[in-house]
């Protein structure tokens, strides 16, 4: 799994405009990261994904939601698949 995860991180990090990529488990443990973000954001990212998934369950939507947080400095896209959450940071 580590080689596969590292490959996905590397490929995502190569996308133009991406400044950081981080993957976490459901408890907020940083599984891997590339770029300028810090491992201490893994917990909040996992929590956001978990909270969004609880909202999804109230609407009976079939898939976990994607979350996009935007600011003047850039944006963060957060998505979850199975038990891994990935956040992609893009700078403006």
C-alpha positions, 0 to 999 in steps of 0.5 A: 500500500505504501508504494501505491500511496506514494505514487498517487501522492507524487502524481497528484503533486505534479498537477499544475497549481498543486502546492501540497497533497496529504493523505490521512486515515480515519483517525487523522494519522498522516499517512503521507504528504508532499509539498509545503503543508504540515502533518498537523493538518491531518487531524482537522482534514479527517474530522472535516471529511467525517463530519461531511460524511455524517451530513451525507448520511442524513440525505441518503446520498450514495457516495462520500462528499467532496469538500472545497474550501476557498480563500484568497490564498488558494483552495483545499479539495478534500475527498474520502475513499474507503478509509483514506482521506486526501486533501489537495492544496492549490495556491492562487 
